[in-house]
Amino acid sequence: MVTLALAGILMTIGILAMKAYLISNRQAQTADSIRSTLRNAGEQSLSEGRTYCVYFTATTWTVYRADCTVAANKTSGPEIVRDPSITLSSITFTPPAAAVPGQSTACPVANRCAYFYPRGTALRGSLQVVRSSKTYTVSVEGLTSRVSLA
């Protein structure tokens, strides 16, 4: 009886640890997937010579050609965050105060669109992939359109 009780306790602890590991792994995969999507949009913008936009909500991201406000321009998505304990927050891709000629910054919801331009530049900003105990930050540099994950 004692052996069965100890085995039950150990299995319960193991299951709880596995659940925490799986949630942590899903969050890291979400952050990596967003980084990959942003990098691909930057590379497509350079290779095709056209603007690309990635639009974010609290639980999705969608890629558009040219302008995030035209539904016909959608190229992929929406990609969905697969775990309800994970959200996208602090999304800040703020356009410059003065419009840059030939560079659209139109967005369905202000500051939620990452733009990549044909000259290798981007709309600078970042977002966070958040769950209760861990936060990943995905950043885009404006001048080089470099995408990083911290």
N, C-alpha and C positions, 0 to 999 in steps of 0.2 A: 504494500500500500504506500509506504513512504517513498519507494522508488518511483512509483507511478505519479505521485504528487510532485516530486522533484522534476521528473521528466515533463510534466504538464507546465510547471512554472518556467522551466528553461525554454520550452517551445513557445510559450506566450511572449517571453522576452525577445526571442529570436524573431518572431513574427512582427512585433512592434519595431524592432531595429530594421528589418527588411522594408517595412512600409515607409519609414523615414528616409531610407536610402533611395527607394524608388521615386519618391516625391522630389528629393534633391536632384536626382538624375534627370527627371523630366524638366525641372527648371533650367538646369545647365543645357539640356538639349534645345529648349525654347530659345534661350539667349544665343546659342550657337547658330540656330536656324535663322534668327533675325539678322545676325551679323552676316551670314552667308547671303541672305536675300539682298541686303544693302550692298555688299561687295559686288554681287552679280549685276545689280542695277547700275552701279558705277561703271563696271566693265562694259555692259551693253551700251551705255550712253557713249562711251569713248569709241567703241568699235562701229556702232551704227551711225554716229554723228547726230544723235537726237537726244532730247531731254527725257529722263525717266523720273518717275515719282513713286515713292512708297508711302502709302497712307496708313496710319495707325489708329486703332481704337483701343479700349481697355483690354480687349481679348482677341483682336484680329490684326492682320496686316495684309495689304493688297498692293500689287505693283501695277502702275499705269505708264503708258507712253505719253510723253508730252505734258499732260495736265491731269491732275487728280480729280478734277471736277467733272470730267466727261466720261460717262460710263462706258462708252464705246471704245475708249482707250485702254481699258483693263487688259493686261496681258496674263496675269496670274493672281490667284487668290479668290476669296480671302483665305489665308492660312489662319487656323484657329489654335489658341492656347488650349491644350488638351486636358489640363488639370484645373479645376475650379479654385484651388488654393493659390494659383499663380495668376498675377495680373501685370499688365503693362502700365506703368505710371510715370509721372514726371516727364511726359513727352514734350520736348521743347525744341522745335526746329523753327526758330524765329527768323522771319525774313528781314532783310536790311531796311533801315528807315527810308532810304531813297531807293526806288525801283532801279534795277540794273537793266539796261536795254537788252532785249532778247532773252531774258531769263524770267520765266513764269514762277510765281510762288503761290498761285491760287490753291486753296485748300478748302474742302467741305467744312472742316472745323479748324479754326485758327491754331497755328503752330503744331499741327499733327502730321505734316507732310515733309518727308525728306526728299529733296530734289537733287538730282545728279545731272550736270550739264555737259555738253559735248566737248568742251575744252578741258575736261578733267577736274573741274571744280564742283563744289556741292554746296547746298544750304547747310550751314553748320548747325549742329545740335546734338541731342542725346535723348535716351529713354532708359528707363529702369525696368528690369524683369524682377518682380518682387513676390516673395512669399513671407510668411511671418518671421522666419529666422535668418533669411539670407537675401541679399540684393546684388544683382549683376547690372552693370551699367554699360550700355552700348553707345559709343560716341562716333560722330562723323566730323572730321575736320573739313572746314570750308575750302581752304586754298588747295589742298591736295586730294580731297575726297577720300582720305584714308579712313577706314572703319576699324575701330578697336573695341575690345571687350575687356572689362575690368570687373 
